[in-house]
Amino acid sequence: MIPATPSLRVSRRGALQIGLGATLASATGVVPVSPAFAQDDIKDEDIFRFALNLEYMEAEYYLRGTTGKGIEDSDAGSKPGDVVGGKKVPFETPALAEFLREVAENELAHVRFYRKTLASNAVDRPAIDFDAGFAAVAKAAGLGADFDPFGNQMNFVLGGMLFEDVGVTAYAGAATVLKNKEFLAAAAGILAVEAYHMGMARSSLYRMGEKAWKAANAVSDARDKIDGPDDKDQGIRVDGKANFVPSTPDAIAFTRTPQEVLRIVYLTDQSGVSKGGFYPNGMNGTLKST
């Protein structure tokens, strides 16, 4: 497992942790399988393939929301999985639409970077299900059965925050185990870009008012209750004030292990799970089990 930075404890974890985990597990129908890999088994290429799986999902999400269509076949691999869900968002704020189009271009560039770097070792796009994934998130976070991340700009940014916060912590965790300096430099650069995205998403939601605050904090709570025992998540409003940067008391971004990230995207609090949530058939590559 990748070591994590000291966590910030707050009171909101409480007694709902077990109940929420059960809700997510039943909503997604995940099934336990093989145990997680030990840190010594993780190679740099494994981490990059793991990251490529995440970048596929982010690129598909933002491209579909800003252009109405996803990744071209030439960027998805020889035998890509299907993608369910997604449509062009009816933006009300032109500037926000521009911001998110840039994010979409960045995420597609990340997919292309990993595919170029890994070459023949790159994994194909896995099957991705936005409909099932967000339905389970909405149920767990209490956002309502009719929640549609592509239905309006607030929901779309809220869905983006779900990915971006996790992406930053995943890259921060990867930095602790990458051995190749060129790989480490690339991961650090991509982490910075993901952090820019996260800052944009969180600040945009905060400006939208109380409804957005409550929804973002509910997503943060749901995410935090399934990734593991430590509190590594913070909403956009904490103790009655804006919380622009989720971090430790030393203002250092939290790290997550691959297994913690997988629990969030598979939407399960169980160990030994290899599929579910946003990835109905699991991720492609070695790192695929919680």
N, C-alpha and C positions, 0 to 999 in steps of 0.2 A: 504494500500500500504506500502511496505517496504521502509524506508527512504533511500535516496541516499547521498553519500558524495558529497562535492562541485564539480562542473564540470569544466573542462578546456574549455574555449571558444576559438574557432579558426574560421577563416573566411570561411571555405569550406562548411558550411551548406547551407547558401544562398538561392537563389531563386529556386533551383532545388528540394527542399524538397517535395512540393506538387505534382509536375509532376512525380517524382520517385515513390512516394507512390501510385499514380494512376496506374502507369505501373505495379507495383508489384501486386496490388489488381486485375487488369484485367487479369494478366498472370496466377494467381492461382485460380481465381473464388471463393474467400472466401465469406462467407455470414454472416452478423452480427446476433448474437443471444443474449444470456443472459449477464448481466453486470458482471464485475470482482468482486471477493470477497474482502471484507474489511479485513484489517490486523487482527482484532479481531477474525475473523472466521477461520483463518489459524492455524491448529494444526501441531505439529511436524511430525506426520505420513503423513499429506498432503504434506509437503515439501519433505519428503523422497520419496513418490510416484511420485511426480513431477520430482525429480532428477533421479529416476529410468527410467522414460520415456526418459530423455535426454541420460542417459548412454546406454540404448538400442540402440539408434541411433548411438552414438559414437562407440560402440562395433561393430555394424554391419558394419559401414563404414570402420574401420581399419582392421577388420578381413577379409572382402571381398577384400580389397586392398592388403593385405599382404599374404593371404592364398588362396583366390579364393572362399571361402565359409563363410557363416555367423554363427550366434549363433546356437548351437545345440538345438533341441526341448526341451531337459530337462531344459534349461536355459531360455526359452521363455514364460513359463506359459502354462496353460491348453488350452486356446483358443487364441493363438497369431495371430496378424494381419500379412498379407503378407508384404514382403519387395521387392521393385522393384528397379533394378539397381545394379551395382557393379560388379567388376571383378578384377582379380589379376593384379597389376600394373607392367609394365616392368621397373623395377628399373635399373638405370645406375650406381648408387653409392652404393656399398655393405654396407658401414657404415650407410647410410641413411635408407636402407632397414632394417637393424638390429634395428635402433632406432624405426622405426615405427612398427616393430613386437613386440617390448617391449610395445609400447603404446597400441597396440591391446590387449595384455595380461593384461595390467593394466585395460583397460576399461571393459573387460570381468570379471575381478575380482571385479570391482565395481558393475556390474550387480548382481553377485553372492552374494556380501555383502548385498546389499539392499534387495534382495529376501530372504536371510537368516534372516536378521534383522526384516523385515516386516512380514515374515512367511505367514500366510493365508491372510494377508491384502495387500500383494504385488499385483501390477497390472500386467496383461499380457503385452507382447510386443505389442504396437500399430502398426497399418499399417504404413509403412514408404516408401516414394517414393523419392529415390535419383534422379531419372531421371527428374521428374517434378520440384523438389526443386532446383536443380542446374541449370536447364534450365532457371528458373525465376531469379536466382541470376546472371547468366551470362548475361542475357538480361539487367537487371537493372544496372549492373556494367560495361557494354560495353565490355565483354570478348569475344564476338562473338557467333554466333549461333551454332558453332561446338565445343564449350567448353566441354571437357570430363574430369571430375575430376579423373577418373581412367585411362586416356590415357597416362600419363607420370608422372614422379616423381614430377615435379614442380607443376602440377595441383593437384596432390594428397595432397601435403603438403599445398597448397593454400586452398583446401577444408577443410583440418584439422584445419587450422587457423580459419576458419569461426566458427567451433565448440568450439575450445579451448578457444579463447578469451571470448566467451559468457559464457562458463562453469565457468571460473574464476570469472567473475562478478556476475554470478548467485549464486555461493557458498558464495561469499563475502556478497551478499544481504541476503542470508539465515541466516548467522551468526547473523544478527540483530534481528531475531525473534524466533530462536530455544530456547526452554525452558529447555529441558532435557540436562544435561551436557554431558552425554555419546553421545547423538546425535550430540551435538555441537562439541565435540572433534573429532568425526568421520568426520563430515563435514569439519572441519579445516584441517584434514589430507588429505582428498580427494582434497580440494582446493589446497593444496601444490603440490600434484601430477599433477593436471591439469595445474598448473602454470609452472611446469617443462616441461610439454608437449608443452605449449604455447611458452615458451622460445626457445625450440628446433625448433619448426615450424617457428617462426619469424626469428630466426638467420639463419636457413637453407635457407629460402627464400631470406634473405638479401644477403647472399653469392652468390646467383644465378645471381645477376646483375640487370640491369635496368628494363628488361622486367618483372621480378618477383616483383620488387619494385612497379612498376606501377599497376600491377594486384592486389597485396595485398592492396595497398592504395585504389583502386577502390572498392574492396570488403568492406573495412572498411567504406568508404563513404556511400555505399549502405546500409550497416547494420545500420549505425548511423542515417540515415534519416528516418528509419521506427520504431526505438525503442521508440521514444518519443521526447519531445522538447529539452531536455538537450543533450549536446555533451559528450558522454561517450565512444568514440571510437577514436583510433589513428592508422594511418598507420605505416608501418615499416620504413618509411623515412619521416622525418618532418623537414622543414626549412633547407633542404640540407644536413642533417646528419641522421645517423642511429637512430631509435627510438625503441630500444630493448624492453623497458618496457612501455606499455600504462598505465598511471597513472595520478593522480591529481598533482598539483604543489608541494604537500607534499610527493610525491612518495608513495601514497597509492592507491591500486587497486580500480577501480571504482566498485560500486555495481549496480546491476539491480534487479528490482522487477520481480516476476513471469510474470506479464503482459508484461513487456518490453522484457523479454526473449521470450515469446510466439509470440510477434509481429515479432521477427526475424525469428523464426523457422516456423511460419505460413506465413511469407512474406507478411505482411499487416501493414499499419500504422493506421488502424481503431480499435476502441474499440468495445467490444462485439462480437469478432470473435472467434469461437471455433474449427476451422479446416482450413487446407490449407497448401500450401508449402510442407514441408517435411513430414507432418502428414495429409494425405488426409482425414482421419476420426477423426482427433483431437487426443489429448493425452488422456490417461486413468487416471481416478482419479478425485478429486474435483477441483484442479487447472488446468483448461483447457481453460479458456476464457480470451481474452485480455481486 
